Structure formats: C-alpha cells, structure tokens
Amino acid sequence: MVSTPNNKKQCRLTTEYLIQQLNQLAEQYKIKTWCLAYSGGIDSQVLLHLLYLSKLNVKAVYIDHGLQRQSADWAKHCSQQCEQLGITFQIIKVDASAERGESPEAAARSARYAALKKCIQNNDCLLTAQHQDDQTETILLQLLRGAGAAGLSGMPEIAEFGSGWHARPLLNISQKQVSDYAELNNLSWVEDPSNQQVNYDRNYLRHSVMPQLNQRWPSLNKTLSVFASQQAENAQLLNVLAEHDLKQSLIDESRLDINQLTRLDDARLRNALRYWLKSINKPMPSRAVLEQVVLQIKNNSHDSAVLVSWANVEIRRFRNELFCLHKISHDAAQVYNWDLQGDLLLSSIEKKLSVKKTDTNNEQFVLDASLLKLPVTVRYRQGGERIKPAGRNATHDLKSLFQESAVPVWQRDRIPLIYIGDELIAVVGYWLEHSYAVKGEGILLELYEE
C-alpha cells in the first residue's frame, strides 16, 4: 500500500470536471445510479474520491479474481476506504481461470465484466477509471494485433452495458493528472505487483515502449485520441454498410443465407460477418480464421462436414445456410435413466428435458399418459435407429427422417431419444412412435436451454 504526502501542486482534474461529465451523461442517458468498478489502485482510488466529493448516488464493487495472494488485503483496503467515505461497498469473487488459448489478462477481464454486468440495472451506469494513457496503450495494442477500424477506435467514453451503461469519465485525463490529484489530496492506494511484470503485453508496452515514444513524440496521447475518433467514425460507416448487406441474408440471429452472402465481394463479406458476430456477442476471430469462413461460404460443394472454430464458437454450413453455434463437448454414448417426474439435465448439450401434461382439447399427437408409470431411458443416436412416426403408415430409419426434415448433420446426435427397454418411443421435438401416441390428454416432452 502506498501513501503520498500533500504538496502545493495544482491539478486540472477537479470535482467540477467530473460532475460536468457525469451530469451530461445522466441527462442524455437517463442515468440515476453510478457503480464504480473499484480495485483500490491509484486510478480507481482517485475516481472514488471524486465521486465522494460530487455527492452523487454512488456504490462501489470490488472484483476478487483470486489470482493474487494479496487480493484479500486489497478487498479490506477497499472496504475501509468506502466505509470512511460512507459509500456502499460490495465484494464479488469470480473464477478467472483462462480457457485453452485464452490469455490470463483476457480471462480476468471477461470474468470481471461478466460479474459487473449483473450489478447494472436499468438507469445504472458502471464507471471505470481508464485514462488517456490507457487509451493510447489500447490503440497501440490493437494496431499490433492487426485490428480494423472498430479496434483502432479504442475504448468508448460510454457504451451499452448489461441493462444499463458503461462510462469512462477520465478518458480525456492523462495519467499525470491522475497522479497529481492523488498526491494533492493525500490519497492512499494499493499497488498490484503484476502491473510491473513485462511478460504481459500491456505492461511491456507501458514500461518499455511508451517512455521512449513519449520522449520522441510528446503529443502522442492527443494525436492517438484524434486518430481513435476518426477510426470510430470509419467503424460507424462500416457498420451501416454491414447492416445493409446483412438484411437480405439474415434468416435468424444465428443463421445466414449463403446464396445472399455470395453476392458480396470478399471485403464486404468480411465486414458483414464481423458485424454479425459482434451483434450476437461472439468473440471476434482473427483475420486468418475469418478468411476460412469466407472460403467455406464460397465453397460450392455444400459439404455438411465444414467446421471453422475459435474460442467457444463454431461456424458450420448445411445446404445453403451458415450457422453460428456455441461450441459444446458432447458424448453421444451417454444414457440417462428417467422417471418422467422432474426435469432431466442433459449437461453435454446444455439443455433440460421436461414433461408437460396436455388436456382433452389437445389436437396434436402426444405420448400416452400411462408412460408416467414406466421408467424410460434417454439416449442419443448411434446409427440404425428406426421409428414409425404417429400419423404415418410405415417405419422409417432416423437418417431418412432427419434428411427429409432438413435437420443439420451435427444436430442429429444431439437430439434426445426416449426408450422403453430397447424400443424407441420418441425423438424429442420431432416424432413419436405411433403405438405410444394419442391425441387429447397425454404428455408432451419439451427441451429447453439450461
């Protein structure tokens, strides 16, 4: 923990400055409550102090990633600071473990913002303390990663977040101004030792590169701030174009019409795909991965085995449709015993099975209610299964039925099958065995998201 003495420095960062910033946001976006993401570091400590002096409706949240042994001490410091200032304080613990191929910084950031989203309701605004130097680092990192206009526009001053908003009121304030304010007001804060570890990209840039860049180009922050604004305008224009291009190809949120997509040249197609993925909250692929998606769209073989994946995303095609799916690890050999009395969790497909009773006025085929007295098993397709669908005169193999109903190939072994003994009596969501089906009073099997 660091505490610095008071001195005679003057600082451009004032309570009046912050109040002006937040009042403008509150009026424009109907914000009533401010929620500070409070780490106890110098930046958020300064913002906390400014918020206290502003007399606004404020609460503070500390996210404990559990990655540092000092995190409990930092949480205690934050709690004490908020108690002294009379600010409502909350600690939230998160699992910040990185998935395969994910950096520790990205994992911590994802876990942190996922937790903070749950704190933001209508008319709430999350506040974070990123400043002008942070913005410069962000833009340079995005440039080095080969980002396009959206990435090079940096961090927005305000954006939609959860049910409310996320604002960065210090984005036009330099780190020096923040430090001067902390010294002038004799603030105390915590120091995260990981901020000095230059094996992290941002820390390497901050400690090894930025000092030399700033020495050679003293106005770097202001120049890149203007550059970011220009890129934000470019990104907005690209979004307008992408929205126009997607209109004809969008079947639903997760499906696109390939025939319409192939009318676009490669540059517009990549732009439309990026916009689509962002609109459904999927992580953005690299340029190389996106090129693979474009190649599969232009592929005329209609190969249903096509798969392009990254992070937790799968892109597949079936006939003339492109699908964006959440990646799952499914074991089709699983067998579940079920008494039909309560919900059955099918964890590998991330869904639940439930039973709904129907009344005598029901006109669709449902399962005979007498099945409620019998134990059943739930399985998945292995190949060779056959069923006589209710309302039909003949028995069919599932492969033919799935083809007839245009069920995508990868979905076929993820559809639950209901058995009594070794007899298939239902393909959930599709067909019921004729000898077990009735109209009117009976039971309906429903499959829904976990």
C-alpha positions, 0 to 999 in steps of 0.5 A: 500500500502506498501513501503520498504526502500533500504538496502545493501542486495544482491539478486540472482534474477537479470535482467540477470536471467530473460532475460536468461529465457525469451530469451530461451523461445522466441527462442524455442517458437517463442515468440515476445510479453510478457503480464504480468498478473499484480495485483500490489502485491509484486510478480507481482510488482517485475516481472514488474520491471524486465521486465522494466529493460530487455527492452523487448516488454512488456504490462501489464493487470490488472484483476478487479474481483470486489470482493474487495472494494479496487480493484479500488485503486489497478487498479490506483496503477497499472496504475501509476506504468506502466505509470512511467515505460512507459509500456502499461497498460490495465484494464479488469473487469470480473464477478467472481461470483462462480457457485453452488459448485464452490469455490470463489478462483476457480471462480476468477481464471477461470474468470481471465484466461478466460479474459487473454486468449483473450489478447494472440495472436499468438507469445504472451506469458502471464507471471505470477509471481508464485514462488517456494513457490507457487509451493510447496503450489500447490503440497501440495494442490493437494496431499490433494485433492487426485490428480494423477500424472498430479496434483502432477506435479504442475504448468508448467514453460510454457504451451499452452495458448489461441493462444499463451503461458503461462510462469512462469519465477520465478518458480525456485525463492523462495519467499525470493528472491522475497522479497529481490529484492523488498526491494533492489530496493525500490519497492512499492506494494499493499497488498490484505487483503484476502491473510491473511484470513485462511478460504481459503485453500491456505492461511491456508496452507501458514500461518499455515502449511508451517512455521512449515514444513519449520522449520522441513524440510528446503529443502522442496521447492527443494525436492517438485520441484524434486518430481513435475518433476518426477510426470510430467514425470509419467503424460507424460507416462500416457498420451501416454498410454491414447492416445493409448487406446483412438484411437480405441474408439474415434468416435468424440471429444465428443463421445466414443465407449463403446464396445472399452472402455470395453476392458480396465481394470478399471485403464486404463479406468480411465486414458483414460477418464481423458485424454479425458476430459482434451483434450476437456477442461472439468473440471476434476471430482473427483475420486468418480464421475469418478468411476460412469462413469466407472460403467455406461460404464460397465453397460450392460443394455444400459439404455438411462436414465444414467446421471453422472454430475459435474460442467457444464458437463454431461456424458450420454450413448445411445446404445453403445456410451458415450457422453460428453455434456455441461450441459444446463437448458432447458424448453421444454414448451417454444414457440417462435413466428417467422417471418422467417426474422432474426435469432431466439435465442433459449437461453435454448439450446444455439443455433440460428435458421436461414433461408437460401434461396436455388436456382433452382439447389437445389436437396434436399427437402426444405420448400416452399418459400411462408412460408416467408409470414406466421408467424410460431411458434417454439416449442419443443416436448411434446409427440404425435407429428406426421409428414409425412416426404417429400419423404415418403408415410405415417405419422409417430409419432416423437418417431418412427422417432427419434428411427429409426434415432438413435437420443439420448433420451435427444436430442429429446426435444431439437430439434426445431419444426416449426408450422403453427397454430397447424400443424407441418411443420418441425423438424429442421435438420431432416424432413419436412412435405411433403405438405410444401416441394419442391425441387429447390428454397425454404428455408432451416432452419439451427441451429447453436451454439450461 
